[in-house]
Amino acid sequence: MMTRRESATDMLDREFNRVWSRFWGSGEVPSTLAPYAVDVHEDADHFFVEAELPGFTQDDTEITLEDGVLTIRAERKTEHKVGGNGMGGNGREPLHLERRWNRFERSFTLPTAVNENSVRATLDNGILTVTLDKREEVKPRKIQINAGSAKNVSIPSTATQNAAGNTI
């Protein structure tokens, strides 16, 4: 019987959901704790973690890799300065505020195929991309096929001879 080998992406997704299930009782990530989407992809040489972090800057964002766990944290603090006469520091009094402190945190248990010494991250237009290289020994490799030695093999002939002795 042949069994399907689970991809690293499937393993990451399963492990992430298992951890959340332990704490929250379901496989769903509570949207109040992780309001931004995260995608995990792979190619032959890398794993990619892409997280939506709109409005966060490089200074607001922290990425750690410890004991095989990749953690992405981002925190945006809102400063409300109070100036003279109880109004905002810019002379405006707030009437309705929705832009305030916000925090994002997600952790992923990485497969053993990740080279923990080769990790890069970029934050561009609100999309954080973490690129994790795979260890050389787990990367797919192409196996060269060498031509075998030609042996003198006789193949029985299905030709017949006519009355004159010619092969047809």
Secondary structure, 3 states (H helix, E strand, C coil): CCCCCCCHHHHHHHHHHHHHHHHHCCCCCCCCCCCCCEEEEECCCEEEEEEECCCCCCCCEEEEEECCEEEEEEEECCCCCECHHHCECCCCCCCCCCCCCEEEEEEEECCCCEEEEEEEEEEECCEEEEEEEECHHHCCCCCCCCCCCCCCCCCCCCCCECCCCCEC
